[in-house]
C-alpha cells in the first residue's frame, strides 16, 4: 500500500495522544449497559443473585467510572464525582422507575413494567438521561454528552444531559424526539415521536443562555410538534397537537393545534386519474 507518509505521521500522533483524555466509545457504552443492567435486571446480560456480588458490581462500576474520567479531570475530583453518583443511585433508580410507570400508564399497548423496561426505547433514553444529567450537574465535561449520544444512536431520542426534566416523563414511541440543553420539562409530561424542544437561534454566542422552551406539568405534546425559544412557556395541563410550530407562550389549559384541510373525493370525480409514483 502506498500510504501518504504525512497522513501516517499525523494519524500516529493522534492515536498516541488519544482524544484529549476522552474515553473510547465502547468503554462508555459498556459502562452504561452494565450500570443499567445492574439497576434493572430486565436489561442485564447476566443476573446477579448474591448480595455480595451486587455490592462488588457497584464497587467495580464506581472504579470504572473513575477510570473513564481520568483523562478529563484530576484524580481527586474524579473520585468525588463517582462517589456522589453512586451515593445517589437509589434516588436515580426510583426516578427512572417512575418514568417506566408513566410509560406503562400512558401507552395502551404496554402490557407490563417488564415490557417497558426491557423493550421500550423511551425507557432506555430516559434512564440514560437521568444518569448523564447527574454527572452533567456536577460539571463533568464531555462524558455526560457521550452517554446521551449512546442512547441517541440506539433509540433515535436525543436528550441533552443539561435539560431539566421532572418526575414521571412518558415518551411514547420516541423516534426523532429532540430535547435541547436548556429545556425545562415539568412533572407528568408526555411526549410523542418527532417532538422538538429547540432553540430559535443556533448562534454560537447564545451559548450559556436559556435557549429552549419550558414545558410545565401535565402537558401532552403530540407527534412532530416543534416548540422553540427560551422565553416560550407551555402552561400546565395544556395539549399541543401534532405538527404544531410554536414560538410563543401559551397559558395553562391551552389547546394548541394545527389546522389543515384534508379532502376526500371519489376517483371517478377527478378529470385526470392520479398517477402516484412511489
NORCORMO-V518122 format. One record per residue. N is the residue number from 1. RES is the residue in one small letter. SS is DSSP state (H for helix, E for strand, L for the rest). PSI is psi in radians with two decimals (none if undefined). Layout:
[[N | RES | SS | PSI] [N | RES | SS | PSI]]
This chain:
[[1 | x | L | 2.28] [2 | x | L | 1.38] [3 | x | L | 2.58] [4 | x | L | 2.04] [5 | x | H | -0.57] [6 | x | H | -0.70] [7 | x | H | -0.77] [8 | x | H | -0.75] [9 | x | H | -0.80] [10 | x | H | -0.72] [11 | x | H | -0.67] [12 | x | H | -0.77] [13 | x | H | -0.71] [14 | x | H | -0.78] [15 | x | H | -0.56] [16 | x | H | -0.69] [17 | x | H | -0.26] [18 | x | L | -2.86] [19 | x | L | 0.94] [20 | x | L | 0.71] [21 | x | L | 0.01] [22 | x | L | 2.28] [23 | x | L | 2.79] [24 | x | L | 2.54] [25 | x | H | -0.71] [26 | x | H | -0.56] [27 | x | H | -0.68] [28 | x | H | -0.82] [29 | x | H | -0.77] [30 | x | H | -0.72] [31 | x | H | -0.80] [32 | x | H | -0.72] [33 | x | H | -0.76] [34 | x | H | -0.65] [35 | x | H | -0.85] [36 | x | H | -0.61] [37 | x | H | -0.54] [38 | x | H | -0.70] [39 | x | H | -0.60] [40 | x | L | 1.76] [41 | x | H | -0.33] [42 | x | H | -0.35] [43 | x | H | 0.02] [44 | x | L | 2.55] [45 | x | L | -0.45] [46 | x | L | 2.31] [47 | x | L | 2.45] [48 | x | L | 2.01] [49 | x | L | -0.30] [50 | x | L | 2.33] [51 | x | H | -0.63] [52 | x | H | -0.65] [53 | x | H | -0.58] [54 | x | H | -0.82] [55 | x | H | -0.75] [56 | x | H | -0.65] [57 | x | H | -0.75] [58 | x | H | -0.76] [59 | x | H | -0.71] [60 | x | H | -0.71] [61 | x | H | -0.63] [62 | x | H | -0.73] [63 | x | H | -0.68] [64 | x | H | -0.61] [65 | x | H | -0.71] [66 | x | H | -0.68] [67 | x | H | -0.68] [68 | x | H | -0.63] [69 | x | L | 0.02] [70 | x | L | -0.69] [71 | x | L | -0.10] [72 | x | L | -0.51] [73 | x | L | 2.87] [74 | x | L | 2.87] [75 | x | H | -0.74] [76 | x | H | -0.75] [77 | x | H | -0.67] [78 | x | H | -0.77] [79 | x | H | -0.69] [80 | x | H | -0.74] [81 | x | H | -0.82] [82 | x | H | -0.73] [83 | x | H | -0.77] [84 | x | H | -0.69] [85 | x | H | -0.85] [86 | x | H | -0.41] [87 | x | H | -0.38] [88 | x | L | 0.07] [89 | x | H | -0.58] [90 | x | H | -0.76] [91 | x | H | -0.77] [92 | x | H | -0.75] [93 | x | H | -0.73] [94 | x | H | -0.71] [95 | x | H | -0.81] [96 | x | H | -0.62] [97 | x | H | -0.65] [98 | x | H | -0.62] [99 | x | H | -0.75] [100 | x | H | -0.73] [101 | x | H | -0.64] [102 | x | H | -0.69] [103 | x | H | -0.77] [104 | x | H | -0.78] [105 | x | H | -0.48] [106 | x | H | -0.17] [107 | x | L | 1.92] [108 | x | L | -0.40] [109 | x | L | -0.29] [110 | x | L | 2.23] [111 | x | L | -0.35] [112 | x | L | 2.84] [113 | x | H | -0.64] [114 | x | H | -0.72] [115 | x | H | -0.77] [116 | x | H | -0.81] [117 | x | H | -0.70] [118 | x | H | -0.40] [119 | x | H | -0.23] [120 | x | L | 2.15] [121 | x | H | -0.58] [122 | x | H | -0.68] [123 | x | H | -0.77] [124 | x | H | -0.73] [125 | x | H | -0.75] [126 | x | H | -0.76] [127 | x | H | -0.76] [128 | x | H | -0.74] [129 | x | H | -0.80] [130 | x | H | -0.70] [131 | x | H | -0.79] [132 | x | H | -0.66] [133 | x | H | -0.70] [134 | x | H | -0.75] [135 | x | H | -0.68] [136 | x | H | -0.71] [137 | x | H | -0.46] [138 | x | L | -0.04] [139 | x | L | 0.27] [140 | x | L | 2.24] [141 | x | L | 2.67] [142 | x | L | -0.93] [143 | x | H | -0.77] [144 | x | H | -0.65] [145 | x | H | -0.62] [146 | x | H | -0.71] [147 | x | H | -0.79] [148 | x | H | -0.64] [149 | x | H | -0.52] [150 | x | H | -0.82] [151 | x | H | -0.69] [152 | x | H | -0.81] [153 | x | H | -0.59] [154 | x | H | -0.51] [155 | x | H | -0.31] [156 | x | L | 0.15] [157 | x | L | 2.12] [158 | x | E | 1.73] [159 | x | E | 2.03] [160 | x | L | 2.39] [161 | x | L | -0.29] [162 | x | L | -0.26] [163 | x | L | 2.63] [164 | x | E | 2.05] [165 | x | E | 2.24] [166 | x | L | -2.84] [167 | x | L | 2.71] [168 | x | L | 1.00] [169 | x | L | 2.28] [170 | x | E | 2.10] [171 | x | E | 2.05] [172 | x | E | 2.16] [173 | x | L | -1.33] [174 | x | L | -0.47] [175 | x | L | 2.25] [176 | x | L | 0.01] [177 | x | L | 2.38] [178 | x | E | 2.18] [179 | x | E | 2.02] [180 | x | L | 2.98] [181 | x | L | -0.71] [182 | x | L | 0.24] [183 | x | L | 2.55] [184 | x | E | 2.16] [185 | x | E | 2.25] [186 | x | L | -2.78] [187 | x | L | 2.59] [188 | x | L | 0.70] [189 | x | L | 2.57] [190 | x | E | 2.21] [191 | x | E | 2.35] [192 | x | E | 3.04] [193 | x | L | 2.55] [194 | x | L | 0.04] [195 | x | L | 2.38] [196 | x | E | 2.17] [197 | x | E | 1.60] [198 | x | E | -2.97] [199 | x | E | 2.61] [200 | x | L | -0.51] [201 | x | L | 2.49] [202 | x | L | 0.36] [203 | x | L | 2.37] [204 | x | H | -0.56] [205 | x | H | -0.19] [206 | x | H | -0.07] [207 | x | L | 2.36] [208 | x | L | -0.04] [209 | x | L | 2.90] [210 | x | L | 1.82] [211 | x | L | -0.29] [212 | x | E | 2.75] [213 | x | L | 2.93] [214 | x | E | 2.22] [215 | x | E | 2.00] [216 | x | L | -3.12] [217 | x | L | 2.52] [218 | x | L | 0.55] [219 | x | L | 2.47] [220 | x | E | 2.23] [221 | x | E | 2.05] [222 | x | L | 3.07] [223 | x | L | 2.38] [224 | x | L | 0.31] [225 | x | L | 2.53] [226 | x | E | 2.13] [227 | x | E | 2.13] [228 | x | E | 2.59] [229 | x | L | 2.39] [230 | x | L | -0.41] [231 | x | L | -0.03] [232 | x | L | 2.19] [233 | x | E | 2.23] [234 | x | E | 1.98] [235 | x | L | 2.75] [236 | x | L | 2.61] [237 | x | L | 0.46] [238 | x | L | 2.84] [239 | x | E | 2.19] [240 | x | E | 2.06] [241 | x | L | 2.98] [242 | x | L | 2.53] [243 | x | L | 0.21] [244 | x | L | 2.49] [245 | x | E | 1.91] [246 | x | E | 2.16] [247 | x | L | 0.21] [248 | x | L | 2.78] [249 | x | L | 2.65] [250 | x | E | 2.58] [251 | x | L | 3.05] [252 | x | L | 2.65] [253 | x | L | 0.46] [254 | x | L | 2.61] [255 | x | E | 1.96] [256 | x | E | 2.15] [257 | x | L | 2.71] [258 | x | L | 2.23] [259 | x | L | 2.11] [260 | x | L | 2.81] [261 | x | L | 2.13] [262 | x | L | 2.11] [263 | x | L | 2.38] [264 | x | L | 2.13] [265 | x | L | 2.84] [266 | x | L | 2.45] [267 | x | H | -0.64] [268 | x | H | -0.33] [269 | x | H | -0.26] [270 | x | L | 2.39] [271 | x | L | -0.74] [272 | x | L | 2.16] [273 | x | L | 2.56] [274 | x | L | 2.57] [275 | x | L | 1.46] [276 | x | L | 2.34] [277 | x | L | 2.11] [278 | x | L | none]]
